[in-house]
Amino acid sequence: MWKHRLATLAIVATSGCAVQGPPPPTYGDAFAGIYNQTSKSVPADVPVTVQQPVAIIFSDNFEKWFQFANLSKEYWRSVVPAALQNHVAEADGDPNYLSGRVLEVLKRHFPKSEYTKDFGQAVSSGKRSAVLVDVLPQPMKPWEDHTTRFDITLYFFDAQMNPVSRISGHGETHIPLGRANAGIQESVDAALAQLDGKINTLVH
């Protein structure tokens, strides 16, 4: 029994939920280092017409989560014996799931879209508009709040690369005692489901 608990706690930590290990990053403004304006000034839920082809750009917060999740996985693999590692929870915290699902949803709505590093590349590659993807991950904490929350926000930019609208999706999962993972993927899917519905309503 103690081995099962140790394995569960160690691997849940891989998803960024432990009180030890690499400290979680500090998330900032969605436009930081990418666009010379604060994201807070972008109006929410404004109907928008998107011209294709579309550039998909990930915010600095998105990159911070990706790097932190990988760093945490590597750290806990190095300190927990292989026989005690919970690969189900490790898979749940895989940052590739988030990026893959985001791209899947956006490409379904905008077939002529592709990942672009920044706005300069978007313009030089002939993109007619852009979507900046921002995230705010709040993984559960084993000794405190047993709820994982995930917010995903899309910022839509017009042909002049000016922000015109933002829409957000929120997902959360309560983690009962004994569950082997932190509900990262479940929360991501819930947030994307909200976004999918809003895109259908607000984006043309």
PyMOL commands that set and color helices and strands:
alter all, ss='L'
color gray80, all
select helices_A, chain A and resi 2-14+39-41+60-79+82-84+87-92+95-109+119-124+184-202
alter helices_A, ss='H'
color red, helices_A
select strands_A, chain A and resi 54-58+113-115+129-138+147-157+163-174
alter strands_A, ss='S'
color yellow, strands_A
deselect
rebuild
show_as cartoon
